């Protein structure tokens, strides 16, 4: 199986992730038309519980990719196959048990959480999905460990296509039975997506199995325990962010009331931040998550084999890619906040100033993700979890204090988020300096991407104003300016030689 460089793997997985997110966005348009706000409410009640399970399972592919990369570096393909087999035997029963619990105790869960009883059908439908989540996570971890992101990326698109087409089809077919059944049909799309994604990954694995030398000294049990040991803190880290977001949803609206806003005004401000600003700012994070998925096995392989020069280059490359992604996304969302809001939310630009401030947090979120991945790739699993927990606690404290100040209001929550991630980045960087002891070339990693970003910013503003002047159309002007910004930024990156040909190929030659 052909390995991919850090740049190539990030681009492939990043493109697939963003495409899958856009498919998910378009899924809501026909579903909304079919089942309306009421049906969407029944569907959404069960979906967060499913996403919580997905977050808890997210540690498996990252942990697997690290262990498999180390084993594969020794040309022990038989060992990697045994890791895959035993992880499947470990994960599938977990998925079956989770599905059985959700299916068997659906009514008590719905009653206990005080959901509407009409969400029962959707809950039953989505309860089957954990089985296939476990299968997909395991195979994705295998392919990521083999440093080939193509199969993971394609599986994400296949899964999302299955979810969209299956969800819309079954919602339409079941609509005559009532809104509750139609919402269940929409939820069934998640299961169909999981089935198709799993089938694709199994077929891809069967077709790509090469024959390599067997290492007789390979010990399966120790590796499975290593995967479990690594996966648990990663999953806890994912849960920390979810829990803190839940706490945020409780304290921010309440502190807005203290600031003097009415119940309706506080709901509007919170909705503008979470439903609009954070939704848009999360799109570029698909690229950084792709970087992190690619990063773990690549760094782990270089670290475990003691290739010092290659390790230093890959660490520097990870920061370079982080800034190449973060800076243009931040500046693009900041300069085009109102036009993008106008384009995406059908002329509703309310909250564009919140989007401007939220966009400023993107670099710190992305660097947090990158530094976390770097630490996880060398076995420092718990440290980034502690650091993230500290950052989240600080974020909650600052948000609690600042949101109640009338002049700051909802922006206090954004400030809290920024400070929390800055603290996390600082704590992670302290650990990285201790472990890697590498020097980062700021000219290559930060200054050159910053110059390209400034050139992009000027071109975006100029193109938008010019096109809008002649067309009086925000849609045309916004799309043209985004396209121009992408082209200008790519040209700047190439002209400034941010990436060398060796970076693309993943071959590092010591000079």
C-alpha positions as CSV (number, residue, x, y, z in Angstrom):
1,X,0.0,0.0,0.0
2,X,1.5,3.3,-1.1
3,X,2.3,5.8,1.7
4,X,1.3,9.5,1.4
5,X,3.3,12.5,2.6
6,X,1.9,14.8,5.3
7,X,0.9,17.4,2.7
8,X,-0.7,15.0,0.3
9,X,-2.5,13.1,3.0
10,X,-3.8,16.3,4.6
11,X,-5.1,17.6,1.2
12,X,-6.8,14.3,0.3
13,X,-8.5,13.8,3.7
14,X,-9.2,17.6,4.1
15,X,-11.0,17.8,0.7
16,X,-13.0,14.7,1.5
17,X,-14.0,16.0,5.0
18,X,-15.1,19.4,3.7
19,X,-17.0,17.8,0.8
20,X,-18.8,15.5,3.3
21,X,-19.7,18.4,5.5
22,X,-21.2,20.3,2.5
23,X,-23.2,17.1,1.7
24,X,-24.5,17.1,5.3
25,X,-25.4,20.8,5.0
26,X,-27.5,20.1,1.8
27,X,-29.1,17.1,3.6
28,X,-31.0,19.5,5.8
29,X,-32.6,21.4,3.0
30,X,-34.9,18.5,1.6
31,X,-35.3,17.0,5.0
32,X,-36.5,20.4,6.4
33,X,-38.9,20.7,3.5
34,X,-40.3,17.2,4.1
35,X,-40.7,17.0,7.9
36,X,-40.5,20.7,8.9
37,X,-39.3,22.1,12.3
38,X,-41.4,19.6,14.2
39,X,-39.9,16.5,12.5
40,X,-36.4,18.0,12.7
41,X,-36.9,18.4,16.4
42,X,-37.7,14.7,16.8
43,X,-34.7,13.8,14.6
44,X,-32.3,16.1,16.4
45,X,-33.3,14.8,19.9
46,X,-31.6,11.4,19.2
47,X,-28.8,12.7,17.0
48,X,-26.6,14.3,19.8
49,X,-26.6,11.0,21.7
50,X,-25.3,9.2,18.6
51,X,-22.6,11.9,18.1
52,X,-21.5,11.4,21.7
53,X,-20.9,7.8,20.9
54,X,-19.0,8.8,17.8
55,X,-16.8,11.2,19.9
56,X,-16.1,8.4,22.4
57,X,-15.1,6.0,19.6
58,X,-12.9,8.7,18.0
59,X,-9.9,7.6,20.0
60,X,-9.7,4.2,18.3
61,X,-8.5,5.3,14.8
62,X,-6.0,7.7,16.2
63,X,-4.6,5.1,18.7
64,X,-4.6,2.4,16.0
65,X,-2.8,4.6,13.5
66,X,0.0,5.2,15.9
67,X,0.6,1.6,16.8
68,X,0.2,0.3,13.2
69,X,2.6,3.0,11.9
70,X,5.3,1.7,14.4
71,X,4.7,-1.9,13.5
72,X,4.6,-1.2,9.7
73,X,7.9,0.7,10.0
74,X,9.4,-2.7,10.8
75,X,7.9,-4.2,7.7
76,X,5.6,-6.4,9.8
77,X,2.4,-6.4,7.7
78,X,1.2,-9.6,9.4
79,X,1.4,-7.8,12.7
80,X,-0.7,-4.9,11.4
81,X,-3.3,-7.4,10.1
82,X,-3.5,-9.0,13.6
83,X,-4.0,-5.6,15.2
84,X,-6.9,-4.9,12.8
85,X,-8.5,-8.4,13.4
86,X,-8.2,-8.2,17.2
87,X,-9.4,-4.6,17.3
88,X,-12.5,-5.5,15.3
89,X,-13.1,-8.4,17.7
90,X,-12.9,-5.8,20.6
91,X,-14.9,-3.0,18.9
92,X,-17.8,-4.9,17.3
93,X,-19.1,-6.3,20.6
94,X,-18.9,-2.8,22.1
95,X,-21.0,-1.5,19.1
96,X,-23.5,-4.4,19.5
97,X,-23.9,-3.8,23.3
98,X,-24.3,0.0,22.7
99,X,-27.0,-0.6,20.0
100,X,-28.7,-3.3,22.2
101,X,-28.9,-0.9,25.2
102,X,-30.2,2.0,23.1
103,X,-32.8,-0.2,21.3
104,X,-34.0,-2.1,24.4
105,X,-34.2,0.9,26.7
106,X,-35.3,3.5,24.2
107,X,-38.5,4.4,26.0
108,X,-37.0,4.8,29.5
109,X,-34.1,6.9,28.0
110,X,-36.6,9.2,26.2
111,X,-38.7,9.5,29.3
112,X,-35.7,10.1,31.6
113,X,-34.3,12.8,29.2
114,X,-37.8,14.3,28.9
115,X,-37.9,14.1,25.2
116,X,-41.1,14.1,23.2
117,X,-42.5,10.6,22.8
118,X,-42.7,11.1,19.0
119,X,-38.9,10.9,18.9
120,X,-39.1,7.2,19.7
121,X,-39.0,6.0,16.1
122,X,-36.0,8.1,15.2
123,X,-34.2,6.9,18.4
124,X,-34.9,3.2,17.4
125,X,-33.6,3.8,13.9
126,X,-30.4,5.5,15.0
127,X,-29.7,2.9,17.7
128,X,-28.5,0.5,15.1
129,X,-25.7,2.9,13.9
130,X,-23.1,2.3,16.7
131,X,-22.2,-1.2,15.3
132,X,-21.1,0.3,12.0
133,X,-19.4,3.3,13.7
134,X,-17.1,0.8,15.4
135,X,-16.4,-1.0,12.1
136,X,-15.6,2.2,10.2
137,X,-13.4,3.6,13.1
138,X,-11.3,0.4,13.1
139,X,-10.7,0.2,9.4
140,X,-10.0,4.0,9.2
141,X,-7.4,3.6,11.9
142,X,-5.8,0.8,9.9
143,X,-5.5,2.8,6.7
144,X,-4.4,5.9,8.6
145,X,-1.7,3.8,10.3
146,X,-0.5,2.6,6.8
147,X,-0.3,6.4,6.0
148,X,-2.8,6.3,3.2
149,X,-5.7,8.7,3.7
150,X,-7.5,8.1,0.4
151,X,-9.6,5.2,1.8
152,X,-10.6,7.1,4.9
153,X,-11.6,10.2,2.8
154,X,-13.6,8.2,0.3
155,X,-15.4,6.3,3.1
156,X,-16.4,9.6,4.6
157,X,-18.0,10.7,1.3
158,X,-19.7,7.3,0.8
159,X,-21.0,7.4,4.3
160,X,-22.4,10.9,3.9
161,X,-23.9,10.1,0.5
162,X,-25.7,7.1,2.0
163,X,-26.9,9.3,4.9
164,X,-28.2,12.0,2.6
165,X,-29.9,9.8,-0.1
166,X,-31.1,7.1,2.3
167,X,-32.4,9.7,4.8
168,X,-34.3,11.7,2.3
169,X,-35.7,8.6,0.5
170,X,-37.0,7.0,3.7
171,X,-38.3,10.2,5.1
172,X,-40.3,10.6,1.9
173,X,-41.6,7.0,1.9
174,X,-42.6,7.1,5.5
175,X,-44.2,10.6,5.5
176,X,-47.7,9.2,4.8
177,X,-47.5,7.4,8.2
178,X,-46.8,10.7,10.0
179,X,-44.1,13.1,11.0
180,X,-42.7,10.8,13.7
181,X,-42.1,8.0,11.2
182,X,-40.7,10.4,8.6
183,X,-38.2,11.6,11.3
184,X,-37.3,8.0,11.9
185,X,-36.7,7.6,8.1
186,X,-34.3,10.5,8.2
187,X,-32.5,8.9,11.1
188,X,-32.3,5.7,9.2
189,X,-30.1,7.5,6.7
190,X,-27.4,7.5,9.4
191,X,-27.5,3.7,9.5
192,X,-27.5,3.4,5.7
193,X,-24.5,5.7,5.5
194,X,-22.7,3.5,8.2
195,X,-23.5,0.3,6.3
196,X,-22.2,1.7,3.0
197,X,-19.1,3.2,4.6
198,X,-18.3,-0.1,6.3
199,X,-18.8,-2.1,3.1
200,X,-16.5,0.2,1.1
201,X,-13.7,0.0,3.8
202,X,-13.9,-3.8,3.9
203,X,-13.7,-4.1,0.1
204,X,-10.8,-1.6,0.0
205,X,-8.9,-3.6,2.7
206,X,-9.4,-6.9,0.8
207,X,-8.2,-5.4,-2.5
208,X,-5.2,-3.7,-1.0
209,X,-3.6,-6.5,1.0
210,X,0.0,-7.0,0.0
211,X,2.2,-9.8,1.3
212,X,5.0,-8.8,3.5
213,X,7.6,-10.3,5.9
214,X,6.2,-11.7,9.1
215,X,7.7,-10.7,12.4
216,X,7.4,-13.8,14.7
217,X,8.1,-11.8,17.8
218,X,4.9,-9.7,17.4
219,X,2.7,-9.8,20.5
220,X,-1.0,-9.1,19.9
221,X,-2.2,-8.8,23.5
222,X,0.3,-6.1,24.4
223,X,-0.6,-4.1,21.3
224,X,-4.3,-4.3,22.0
225,X,-3.7,-3.0,25.6
226,X,-1.6,-0.2,24.1
227,X,-4.5,0.7,21.7
228,X,-7.0,0.7,24.6
229,X,-4.6,2.8,26.8
230,X,-4.1,5.3,24.0
231,X,-7.8,5.4,22.9
232,X,-9.2,6.1,26.3
233,X,-7.6,9.5,27.0
234,X,-8.2,10.6,23.4
235,X,-11.9,9.8,23.8
236,X,-11.9,11.6,27.2
237,X,-10.4,14.6,25.5
238,X,-13.2,14.6,22.9
239,X,-15.7,14.3,25.7
240,X,-14.1,17.2,27.7
241,X,-14.9,19.6,24.8
242,X,-18.4,18.3,24.5
243,X,-19.1,18.7,28.2
244,X,-17.7,22.2,28.2
245,X,-19.9,23.2,25.3
246,X,-22.8,21.8,27.2
247,X,-21.8,23.9,30.2
248,X,-21.4,26.9,27.9
249,X,-25.0,26.4,26.6
250,X,-26.2,26.7,30.2
251,X,-24.2,29.6,31.6
252,X,-24.1,32.0,28.6
253,X,-27.8,32.5,28.1
254,X,-28.2,32.9,31.9
255,X,-25.3,35.5,32.2
256,X,-26.9,37.4,29.3
257,X,-30.0,37.8,31.4
258,X,-27.8,39.2,34.2
259,X,-26.3,41.6,31.7
260,X,-29.8,43.1,31.2
261,X,-31.0,41.3,28.0
262,X,-34.4,39.9,27.8
263,X,-35.0,36.1,27.5
264,X,-35.7,36.5,23.8
265,X,-32.7,38.7,23.2
266,X,-30.3,36.3,25.0
267,X,-31.7,33.4,22.9
268,X,-31.1,35.4,19.7
269,X,-27.5,36.3,20.6
270,X,-26.7,32.7,21.7
271,X,-28.3,31.4,18.5
272,X,-26.3,33.8,16.4
273,X,-23.1,32.6,18.0
274,X,-23.7,28.8,18.0
275,X,-26.0,28.4,15.0
276,X,-24.2,30.8,12.7
277,X,-20.8,31.9,13.7
278,X,-19.5,28.6,15.1
279,X,-21.1,26.6,12.3
280,X,-19.2,28.6,9.7
281,X,-15.9,28.7,11.7
282,X,-16.1,24.9,12.1
283,X,-15.8,24.4,8.3
284,X,-12.0,25.1,8.1
285,X,-11.5,22.8,11.2
286,X,-12.2,19.9,8.9
287,X,-8.9,20.6,7.3
288,X,-7.0,20.8,10.6
289,X,-8.7,17.5,11.7
290,X,-7.5,15.9,8.5
291,X,-4.0,17.2,9.3
292,X,-4.1,15.7,12.7
293,X,-5.3,12.3,11.4
294,X,-2.4,12.3,8.9
295,X,0.1,13.6,11.5
296,X,-0.1,10.9,14.2
297,X,1.1,7.9,12.2
298,X,3.8,9.9,10.3
299,X,5.3,11.4,13.4
300,X,5.0,8.2,15.3
301,X,6.9,6.3,12.6
302,X,9.8,8.7,12.6
303,X,9.9,8.9,16.4
304,X,9.8,5.2,17.0
305,X,12.6,4.5,14.4
306,X,14.8,7.3,15.7
307,X,15.1,9.2,12.4
308,X,15.9,12.5,14.1
309,X,16.3,14.8,11.1
310,X,13.1,13.5,9.5
311,X,11.2,13.9,12.8
312,X,12.3,17.6,13.0
313,X,11.3,18.3,9.5
314,X,7.9,16.7,10.0
315,X,7.3,18.6,13.2
316,X,8.1,21.8,11.5
317,X,5.9,20.8,8.5
318,X,3.0,20.2,10.9
319,X,3.2,23.8,12.2
320,X,3.6,25.2,8.7
321,X,0.5,23.4,7.5
322,X,-1.4,24.6,10.5
323,X,-0.7,28.2,9.7
324,X,-1.2,27.7,6.0
325,X,-4.7,26.5,6.9
326,X,-5.5,28.8,9.8
327,X,-4.4,32.2,8.6
328,X,-6.4,32.5,5.3
329,X,-9.5,30.9,6.9
330,X,-9.3,33.5,9.8
331,X,-8.8,36.5,7.5
332,X,-11.3,35.3,4.9
333,X,-14.1,34.9,7.4
334,X,-13.2,38.2,9.1
335,X,-13.1,40.3,5.9
336,X,-16.1,38.6,4.3
337,X,-18.2,38.0,7.4
338,X,-21.3,39.9,6.3
339,X,-21.2,38.7,2.6
340,X,-20.7,35.0,3.6
341,X,-23.5,35.3,6.3
342,X,-25.7,36.8,3.6
343,X,-24.9,34.0,1.1
344,X,-25.2,31.0,3.5
345,X,-28.2,32.2,5.6
346,X,-30.3,33.6,2.7
347,X,-29.8,37.3,3.3
348,X,-29.9,37.0,7.1
349,X,-26.7,38.8,8.1
350,X,-27.5,39.2,11.8
351,X,-24.6,38.2,13.9
352,X,-21.8,38.9,11.3
353,X,-19.9,40.9,13.9
354,X,-19.9,37.8,16.2
355,X,-18.5,35.8,13.2
356,X,-15.7,38.3,12.9
357,X,-14.6,37.8,16.5
358,X,-15.1,34.0,16.4
359,X,-12.9,33.8,13.3
360,X,-10.0,35.1,15.4
361,X,-10.1,32.0,17.6
362,X,-9.5,29.7,14.6
363,X,-5.6,29.8,14.7
364,X,-5.6,28.9,18.4
365,X,-8.1,26.0,17.9
366,X,-6.0,24.6,15.0
367,X,-2.7,24.9,16.8
368,X,-4.3,23.2,19.9
369,X,-5.4,20.3,17.6
370,X,-1.9,20.1,16.0
371,X,0.0,20.2,19.3
372,X,-2.4,17.6,20.8
373,X,-1.8,15.3,17.8
374,X,2.0,15.7,18.1
375,X,1.9,14.7,21.8
376,X,-0.4,11.8,21.1
377,X,1.9,10.6,18.3
378,X,4.7,10.0,20.8
379,X,2.6,8.4,23.5
380,X,1.9,11.5,25.7
381,X,-1.8,10.7,25.7
382,X,-2.9,12.2,29.0
383,X,-1.0,15.5,29.1
384,X,-2.9,17.2,26.2
385,X,-6.2,16.1,27.9
386,X,-5.1,17.8,31.2
387,X,-4.1,20.9,29.3
388,X,-7.4,21.0,27.4
389,X,-9.3,20.6,30.6
390,X,-7.4,23.5,32.2
391,X,-8.1,25.6,29.1
392,X,-11.8,24.8,29.1
393,X,-12.2,25.5,32.9
394,X,-10.5,28.9,32.3
395,X,-12.8,29.5,29.3
396,X,-15.9,28.8,31.4
397,X,-14.7,31.1,34.3
398,X,-13.9,34.0,31.9
399,X,-17.2,33.6,30.0
400,X,-19.1,33.6,33.3
401,X,-17.5,36.9,34.4
402,X,-17.4,38.7,31.0
403,X,-20.8,37.8,29.5
404,X,-22.6,39.5,32.4
405,X,-20.9,42.8,31.4
406,X,-23.5,44.6,29.2
407,X,-21.0,46.1,26.8
408,X,-19.3,42.8,26.2
409,X,-22.3,40.4,26.4
410,X,-21.9,37.5,23.9
411,X,-18.4,38.6,23.0
412,X,-17.3,37.7,26.5
413,X,-17.9,34.0,25.6
414,X,-15.7,34.5,22.5
415,X,-13.0,36.1,24.6
416,X,-13.2,33.2,27.0
417,X,-12.9,30.7,24.2
418,X,-9.8,32.4,22.8
419,X,-8.1,32.7,26.2
420,X,-8.9,29.1,27.0
421,X,-7.3,27.8,23.7
422,X,-4.3,30.2,24.1
423,X,-3.6,28.6,27.6
424,X,-3.9,25.1,26.1
425,X,-1.5,26.0,23.3
426,X,1.1,27.4,25.7
427,X,0.9,24.3,28.0
428,X,1.1,22.0,25.0
429,X,4.1,23.8,23.5
430,X,5.9,23.5,26.8
431,X,5.6,19.7,26.6
432,X,6.5,19.7,22.9
433,X,9.8,21.6,23.6
434,X,10.6,19.0,26.3
435,X,9.9,16.0,24.2
436,X,11.0,17.0,20.7
437,X,13.6,19.7,21.5
438,X,13.3,21.1,18.0
439,X,13.6,24.6,16.7
440,X,10.8,26.0,14.5
441,X,11.8,28.3,11.6
442,X,9.2,31.1,12.1
443,X,10.0,32.6,8.7
444,X,9.0,29.4,6.9
445,X,6.2,28.4,9.2
446,X,4.5,31.7,10.0
447,X,5.9,34.7,8.1
448,X,5.5,33.3,4.5
449,X,1.9,32.1,5.1
450,X,1.2,35.5,6.7
451,X,2.4,37.4,3.6
452,X,0.3,35.2,1.3
453,X,-2.7,35.8,3.6
454,X,-2.3,39.6,3.4
455,X,-2.1,39.5,-0.4
456,X,-5.2,37.3,-0.4
457,X,-7.0,39.7,2.0
458,X,-6.4,42.8,-0.2
459,X,-7.5,40.9,-3.4
460,X,-10.7,39.6,-1.7
461,X,-11.8,43.0,-0.6
462,X,-11.0,44.6,-4.0
463,X,-12.7,41.9,-6.0
464,X,-15.8,41.9,-3.8
465,X,-16.3,45.6,-4.0
466,X,-15.6,45.8,-7.7
467,X,-17.9,42.9,-8.7
468,X,-20.6,44.1,-6.4
469,X,-20.4,47.6,-7.9
470,X,-21.2,46.3,-11.4
471,X,-23.6,43.4,-10.5
472,X,-25.3,44.6,-7.3
473,X,-25.4,40.9,-6.4
474,X,-23.9,39.7,-3.1
475,X,-23.9,36.1,-4.3
476,X,-21.9,36.8,-7.4
477,X,-19.5,39.2,-5.7
478,X,-19.0,36.8,-2.7
479,X,-18.3,33.7,-4.9
480,X,-16.0,35.7,-7.2
481,X,-14.0,37.1,-4.3
482,X,-13.7,33.7,-2.6
483,X,-12.5,32.2,-5.9
484,X,-10.0,35.0,-6.4
485,X,-8.8,34.8,-2.8
486,X,-8.1,31.0,-3.2
487,X,-6.2,31.6,-6.5
488,X,-4.1,34.5,-5.1
489,X,-3.2,32.6,-2.0
490,X,-2.2,29.5,-3.9
491,X,0.0,31.6,-6.2
492,X,1.5,33.4,-3.2
493,X,2.3,30.0,-1.5
494,X,3.9,28.7,-4.7
495,X,5.9,31.9,-5.4
496,X,7.1,32.2,-1.8
497,X,8.2,28.5,-1.9
498,X,6.3,27.7,1.3
499,X,6.5,24.0,0.3
500,X,9.5,22.3,-1.4
501,X,9.0,19.4,-3.8
502,X,10.5,17.1,-1.0
503,X,7.7,18.2,1.3
504,X,5.0,17.1,-1.2
505,X,6.7,13.8,-1.8
506,X,7.5,13.3,1.9
507,X,11.2,12.7,1.2
508,X,13.5,14.6,3.6
509,X,17.2,14.8,2.6
510,X,19.7,16.1,5.1
511,X,21.7,18.9,3.7
